[in-house]
Amino acid sequence: MKHIAWGALDDAAIQSTLLSIAILHVKLALEHSNMTSLPCRKEVIRAEIQRLRMERDRILERKA
């Protein structure tokens, strides 16, 4: 997977999309770690992070 990721970074559009996914993932992870986040919100966050991972993997698989 690492080799595929490096190859994908040669494409500016893919690089921009992957960066956007990573930024959103980090924001969600930070919100999830916040002690004031409600359990129902944490569940939504986990689902969204899973969706982002699947999107990232789909992009990288398509580039391979």
C-alpha positions as protocol buffer text, in pm:
chain_id: "A"
residue {
  index: 1
  type: MET
  ca { x: 0 y: 0 z: 0 }
}
residue {
  index: 2
  type: LYS
  ca { x: 286 y: 241 z: 73 }
}
residue {
  index: 3
  type: HIS
  ca { x: 420 y: 209 z: -282 }
}
residue {
  index: 4
  type: ILE
  ca { x: 73 y: 283 z: -424 }
}
residue {
  index: 5
  type: ALA
  ca { x: 36 y: 588 z: -199 }
}
residue {
  index: 6
  type: TRP
  ca { x: 363 y: 739 z: -316 }
}
residue {
  index: 7
  type: GLY
  ca { x: 265 y: 689 z: -679 }
}
residue {
  index: 8
  type: ALA
  ca { x: -70 y: 857 z: -618 }
}
residue {
  index: 9
  type: LEU
  ca { x: 105 y: 1166 z: -486 }
}
residue {
  index: 10
  type: ASP
  ca { x: 238 y: 1239 z: -836 }
}
residue {
  index: 11
  type: ASP
  ca { x: -114 y: 1343 z: -940 }
}
residue {
  index: 12
  type: ALA
  ca { x: -207 y: 1688 z: -801 }
}
residue {
  index: 13
  type: ALA
  ca { x: -582 y: 1621 z: -801 }
}
residue {
  index: 14
  type: ILE
  ca { x: -541 y: 1293 z: -614 }
}
residue {
  index: 15
  type: GLN
  ca { x: -295 y: 1455 z: -376 }
}
residue {
  index: 16
  type: SER
  ca { x: -546 y: 1730 z: -299 }
}
residue {
  index: 17
  type: THR
  ca { x: -828 y: 1480 z: -241 }
}
residue {
  index: 18
  type: LEU
  ca { x: -614 y: 1260 z: -15 }
}
residue {
  index: 19
  type: LEU
  ca { x: -503 y: 1565 z: 182 }
}
residue {
  index: 20
  type: SER
  ca { x: -865 y: 1674 z: 230 }
}
residue {
  index: 21
  type: ILE
  ca { x: -955 y: 1326 z: 351 }
}
residue {
  index: 22
  type: ALA
  ca { x: -662 y: 1325 z: 595 }
}
residue {
  index: 23
  type: ILE
  ca { x: -749 y: 1669 z: 734 }
}
residue {
  index: 24
  type: LEU
  ca { x: -1112 y: 1573 z: 792 }
}
residue {
  index: 25
  type: HIS
  ca { x: -1003 y: 1243 z: 948 }
}
residue {
  index: 26
  type: VAL
  ca { x: -780 y: 1425 z: 1198 }
}
residue {
  index: 27
  type: LYS
  ca { x: -1053 y: 1676 z: 1286 }
}
residue {
  index: 28
  type: LEU
  ca { x: -1298 y: 1394 z: 1348 }
}
residue {
  index: 29
  type: ALA
  ca { x: -1045 y: 1200 z: 1555 }
}
residue {
  index: 30
  type: LEU
  ca { x: -983 y: 1507 z: 1771 }
}
residue {
  index: 31
  type: GLU
  ca { x: -1356 y: 1558 z: 1821 }
}
residue {
  index: 32
  type: HIS
  ca { x: -1395 y: 1189 z: 1909 }
}
residue {
  index: 33
  type: SER
  ca { x: -1122 y: 1216 z: 2174 }
}
residue {
  index: 34
  type: ASN
  ca { x: -1293 y: 1515 z: 2336 }
}
residue {
  index: 35
  type: MET
  ca { x: -1441 y: 1405 z: 2669 }
}
residue {
  index: 36
  type: THR
  ca { x: -1750 y: 1621 z: 2612 }
}
residue {
  index: 37
  type: SER
  ca { x: -1844 y: 1443 z: 2288 }
}
residue {
  index: 38
  type: LEU
  ca { x: -2164 y: 1248 z: 2338 }
}
residue {
  index: 39
  type: PRO
  ca { x: -2164 y: 871 z: 2275 }
}
residue {
  index: 40
  type: CYS
  ca { x: -2412 y: 907 z: 1989 }
}
residue {
  index: 41
  type: ARG
  ca { x: -2185 y: 1167 z: 1823 }
}
residue {
  index: 42
  type: LYS
  ca { x: -1883 y: 939 z: 1871 }
}
residue {
  index: 43
  type: GLU
  ca { x: -2070 y: 663 z: 1689 }
}
residue {
  index: 44
  type: VAL
  ca { x: -2138 y: 898 z: 1397 }
}
residue {
  index: 45
  type: ILE
  ca { x: -1774 y: 1004 z: 1396 }
}
residue {
  index: 46
  type: ARG
  ca { x: -1653 y: 642 z: 1384 }
}
residue {
  index: 47
  type: ALA
  ca { x: -1883 y: 574 z: 1089 }
}
residue {
  index: 48
  type: GLU
  ca { x: -1758 y: 883 z: 907 }
}
residue {
  index: 49
  type: ILE
  ca { x: -1394 y: 789 z: 968 }
}
residue {
  index: 50
  type: GLN
  ca { x: -1466 y: 442 z: 830 }
}
residue {
  index: 51
  type: ARG
  ca { x: -1624 y: 601 z: 521 }
}
residue {
  index: 52
  type: LEU
  ca { x: -1317 y: 822 z: 475 }
}
residue {
  index: 53
  type: ARG
  ca { x: -1087 y: 519 z: 500 }
}
residue {
  index: 54
  type: MET
  ca { x: -1290 y: 337 z: 238 }
}
residue {
  index: 55
  type: GLU
  ca { x: -1281 y: 642 z: 9 }
}
residue {
  index: 56
  type: ARG
  ca { x: -903 y: 671 z: 53 }
}
residue {
  index: 57
  type: ASP
  ca { x: -855 y: 302 z: -23 }
}
residue {
  index: 58
  type: ARG
  ca { x: -1081 y: 325 z: -330 }
}
residue {
  index: 59
  type: ILE
  ca { x: -875 y: 617 z: -463 }
}
residue {
  index: 60
  type: LEU
  ca { x: -548 y: 436 z: -406 }
}
residue {
  index: 61
  type: GLU
  ca { x: -677 y: 111 z: -558 }
}
residue {
  index: 62
  type: ARG
  ca { x: -796 y: 299 z: -868 }
}
residue {
  index: 63
  type: LYS
  ca { x: -453 y: 461 z: -904 }
}
residue {
  index: 64
  type: ALA
  ca { x: -271 y: 127 z: -878 }
}
